[in-house]
Amino acid sequence: MSHFVKAQWLAEHLSSPDIILIDCRFSLTDSEEGYELYVMDHIKGAFYASLETDLSGPVNKHGGRHPLPDVNILSQFFGSCGISPEKIVVAYDDSQNVFASRIWWLLRYMGHDNVKILKEGYTHYKEKGFPVSTKMPSVQNGVFNPEVKAQMACDKNHVLQASESKKPGTVLIDSREQPRYAGIHEPIDHKAGHIPWSVNMPYAGNIENGIWKTEQELKKRFSPISEKEEIIVYCGSGVTACVNLLAMAESGIDHAKLYPGSWSDWISYPENKIEKST
């Protein structure tokens, strides 16, 4: 079953009480921009989720730039959106699903598998003339009971062991753009390069000309790793890695793990080795 829905399907099911919409628009260069766009207009009935304040925890010495939020706090947020086991959550953004993928992963991590992504994004939906609104939905008094799937994530120590042991059945995937992986260009973090033994599969490789690749195309892309016993995925801070995890799930790979702290956590430990491509 696909992890995506299309704009036409969403418009036809917009009045269903079983659907919860989450607007995830965000800008890494302006943390207020996404909410400002949401206030201007959004899909009718959608709640807003900020990567910085709702989908991430406080930044500390370790844990990366976008640490996982506290389970109880995240549960309260999901409850305030009215998310319960029987609801279908549909998340969207306007950034090729980078931020929507984060909440897709978080919901599954918290035990709610019934979550979809609006494949074409908000602008396409709006340009089709489907219903948008400026009205804010009422905060719900729902209770979200998390059932955390700890096996979906791993920490620095686990990644370190994988990097050093180089087990044939394990693969460590870096989801960042090739120049960042190679250490040629690093616009965000204070150290450049990649985790030793990792391979580069940029998240943008799942999308061509602004359109998500088909299931068959994604299967072909990930076929070299599909038989691996353990797949660990990271990026800069645990956000764009979720795009790769979504693409893998769409291709039939559903056992891959996220290293939430990712590169920004890895380099917070000065003893950790880094590599650069020549």
C-alpha positions, 0 to 999 in steps of 0.5 A, a space after each residue: 500500500 502506498 504511503 502517498 495520496 494525491 491531491 484529487 483523492 484528498 479533495 474528495 475525502 476532505 470532509 471525512 471525519 477520519 482524516 487529520 491534516 497536518 501542514 508542515 511547511 517550514 524554512 531552515 533559513 527562517 523558522 517563522 516562514 512556514 507558520 506565516 504561510 500557513 496563516 495566509 492559507 492552508 488546506 481546509 482543516 489542517 493543523 500546523 506542525 513546526 519542525 523546530 518547536 513541535 517536531 524537534 526537541 531542545 538543542 543540547 551539546 549532543 543530539 544534533 540540530 533537530 533532536 527527537 522531541 520528548 515522547 510525552 510532549 510529542 504525544 500531547 501535540 498529536 493529541 491536540 491535533 485529534 490524532 487517535 488510532 482510527 484516524 488517517 493522518 495526511 501530512 504535506 509541505 511545499 519542500 518536496 516532502 522534506 518536512 512532511 517526511 519527518 512527521 511521517 517517520 515520527 508518527 510511525 515511531 510513536 506507533 501510529 502507522 496510518 499516515 500518508 503524504 500528499 505527494 504533489 505538495 501544497 502549491 500543486 493542490 492549491 493551483 488545482 483549485 481545491 479547497 483552502 482556508 484561513 480559518 484555524 482548526 479548534 485545538 482538540 482535547 484528544 489523548 494520544 497513547 504512544 507505543 514507541 518502536 525503539 527499533 526504528 532509531 539508533 544512537 551514536 554508539 550503535 552507528 560507531 559500532 557499525 562504522 568500525 565493524 563493517 559487517 557485510 549485512 549492514 549499510 550506513 547511508 548518508 542522505 546529504 548532497 554529494 558535496 557535503 558528503 565528500 566534504 567539499 562544501 559544508 554550509 551548515 555544520 562546523 565540520 565537513 565530511 561523512 561518517 567512515 564507511 557510509 555510502 552516499 544516497 542523496 535524498 533528492 535522488 528520489 525526486 526527478 523534475 520536482 516529481 516523486 519517482 514511481 514505486 518501480 523506480 524507487 525499487 530499482 534505486 534501492 535494489 543494491 541495499 534491499 537485502 541488507 539485514 540492517 540499514 542505518 540512514 542519516 543526514 545532517 540532523 535527522 530530517 532529510 534522512 526521513 525522505 530516504 526512509 519514506 522512499 525506502 518504505 515505498 519501495 518495500 524496505 520497511 526495516 531501515 533505521 534513522 540515526 536521529 542526531 545524524 552528522 550534527 550529533 556525530 561531529 559533537 564528539 571530537 573523538 569520532 573519526 570523519 572521512 572526506 572523499 578525494 
